[in-house]
Amino acid sequence: MYAQDRVRKFTENIFKAIGCSTKDAKLSADVLINADLNGVDSHGVARLAGYVRLFDHGRLNPKPNITIVYETPSTATIDGDKGLGLVVAPFAMKLAIKKAKKAGSGWISVQNSNHFGIAGYHASQALEHDMIGWAMTNAAPLVVPTFSKEKLLGTNPIAVAVPADKQPAFLADFATTAVAYGKMEILQRKGLNAPMGWVQDENGDPTDNANAVKEGGGLLPLGGDREHGSHKGYGLGAVVDIFSGVLSGANFGPWVPPFATAGFHGLAAEQVGKGTGHFLGAMRVDGFRPKDEFKQSMDKWIERFRSAKHIDGYPVQIPGDQERNFRAERLVSGLPLIDPVVDSLKELGERFKVRF
């Protein structure tokens, strides 16, 4: 267990060591630490070495000049200048909120960015403005569409944050695959097998091999197989890819550049756009009904779902509950980091002369 303040400061210093401004380093560290606090260990500091690898491969600009390249009163496309998605996405979300204040809603597509951490972090920025927040991103092609042997989509997450009154906010944040690839990385580090329904091998057959994706196989869409609705996961992932990549002018489908995790470094020979793409939005609640009425209705919605008759030992939760439970615990106990993650952080510390 490691104190989150210690890990946060170390993370900030590593980002500064590769050239990020103090402001951007603090923001980037905040996104990663929030993932760990919320129990999303696959997208926390375990990813720090991956961002450094992006920098090493010349794919990350630590001091980006983020620009608006197309704009209407309620929409815009921004060019992230190869910056950290951890910085570019918050820029986009601020712009979405600004536009929503004037136009009722704001929608921002992003090109030329990189991995942006947990989608829920960005969607949640709308909550303090009594707005509904949206965030999604395309990602490296690790996912096979239903019946395909080719990897053509990313894990392509979607997050939606909805404010309530006395109840905590509703926050749905999920990959459109059976599992995020970061979970596979955790299994690889621990030397464990994957549950059936998460991946297929290079021949298209189900497997429990946690290294299957590296060996020519692919992650499966949400649902796992056709009989369990994988075509729906495939459809959701395709929507995210179109909104994030095709709409913005970023790469899409099999051309999305990989995040620089172990085994995935290079770019596709052909590029159809610029970098990784995101799509973020903010909607004013009072663009539809008085915000206090809506938030009270959300309370009633949440309370009714919480009071549902449930299976013994498994009360019904609302999206966001699990993360809040992890957060309450880890703010006290610290962050649990497994040995391979600690080793990678120590290696970064030695390289950049930053004490872990």
Secondary structure, DSSP 8 states (H G I E B T S, - for coil): -B-HHHHHHHHHHHHHHTT--HHHHHHHHHHHHHHHHTT-GGGSGGGHHHHHHHHHTT---SS---EEEEE-SSEEEEE-TT--HHHHHHHHHHHHHHHHHHHSEEEEEEEEE---S-HHHHHGGGGGGTEEEEEEE---S-B--TT-SS--B----EEEEE--SSS--EEEEE-SBSS-HHHHHHHHHHT----TTSEE-TTS-EE--TTTTTTT-EE-BTTSSGGGTHHHHHHHHHHHHIIIIITTTS--GGGS-----TT-----SS-SSSSEEEEEEEEEGGGTS-HHHHHHHHHHHHHHHHTS---TT-----TTHHHHHHHHHHHHH-B---HHHHHHHHHHHHHHT---
